[in-house]
Amino acid sequence: MEVEPPQSLKKPLVVVEKTMMGPGPSNYPQRVIDALGKQVMGHLHKETCEIMDDIKEGIQYIFQTKNEITMCVSASGHGGMDATMCNLLEENDVALFGATGHWGHRAADMAKRYGADVRILESELGKALSVDEIKSAIELHKPVIFFLAHCDSSTGVVQSYLGDIGLICRKHNVIFIVDTVASLGGIDFLMDEWKIDVAYTGSQKCLGAPPGITPISLNDRAMFKITSRKSPVKVYYWDFILIATYWKCFPSEQRIYHHTISVTLLYGLREALAIMAEEGLQSSIRRHTSCSFKLQQGVEKMGLEMFVKLPFHRASTVNAIKVPEGVDWTKVSDYAMNKYKLEISGGLGPTKGKVWRIGLLGLNASSEKVDLVLKILKESIENTSDFIFVDKSKM
Ligand SMILES: *Cc1c(COP(=O)(O)O)cnc(C)c1O
């Protein structure tokens, strides 16, 4: 053998404890860490299937849905997005994407690869779309699907009035898809009541579960679109009917092997959902809202500005703060990371170089963490620039 065992692997594994206050992943609660350390079981063992059933009920709770087709895709949030496009779209289907930042474009890119005829409805940067704009675009394009990110984590914009948009989609026979990766558990969301046909979320944001497993739910309208496809779903691994069979979403069908799910990730997700169920969704949402409010006040007190101008367009989960002129955002983030092991992220896509993004997600949506991040942000700016702090709330 010509390739030697690597020297690097002779050294011990290094994992540094960090305070994860970017747009995700967020820190794990201890109960999730303990669950992740447990021995593997088989992906079809009866105990594993029971855990999957518990998870299904937990996902129905967090989405507020009674959909039978509620399960996980074995991939990160991107996988939920890609699988949704892959199953719901066929060649030349008109697909309309609301974009309030980076994520509408990312989903559109995926849809294009499956041959969809993609149209984009872009909001003014830092603003949500209005119901009227959406209604007009749906009437103009007559799409098969309409996609929205509930919270666009690149801009920190939350898209409200999903219930009104759901009604418009029903009226025009459009499948309504909502990405709740950066919002679920932190911002109100009622899948059934708001007539949302497909929703997926991220495990590693408000839920505080490990990345790599993505809860998803589809109603009968979405499933009808899939079962009446003219062509088979293009990617075997993403095929929702096969995945739903493995998750025993069809009561009369036997569970069958589709892939070896990471049982370890299931342990972590189950505990994260159990914690959410114990706290209660409403209380979790209230906690995220009040922490974000406190953060916004602190930011303004420091003389900084939120990137999203209108308070009711601001997501509570991912908070974007404008980088002031003369300040190098990377130096500030690096200072916080090097000295305090605290993650404050920069922008993404249209906000690259323009903002810091502070995630108040799951465990990190606490009053103490808000105080901590504000203190460190201030110190990091002070030590890396000549910025003069002026309390704008007093002006
Ligand atoms: C983080 C995020 C994703 C992607 O999730 P990954 O787990 O990184 O693949 C998708 N949509 C939104 C709105 C996100 O914030």
The ligand as a Gaussian input file, in Angstrom:
#p B3LYP/6-31G(d) Opt

LIG

0 1
 C      -30.549000      27.409000       6.637000
 C      -31.624000      27.541000       5.635000
 C      -31.801000      26.595000       4.604000
 C      -30.818000      25.518000       4.301000
 O      -30.638000      24.607000       5.306000
 P      -29.333000      23.684000       5.360000
 O      -29.652000      22.826000       6.536000
 O      -28.154000      24.582000       5.541000
 O      -29.240000      22.923000       4.095000
 C      -32.899000      26.735000       3.779000
 N      -33.775000      27.744000       3.932000
 C      -33.628000      28.676000       4.888000
 C      -34.627000      29.778000       4.999000
 C      -32.541000      28.607000       5.768000
 O      -32.390000      29.546000       6.699000

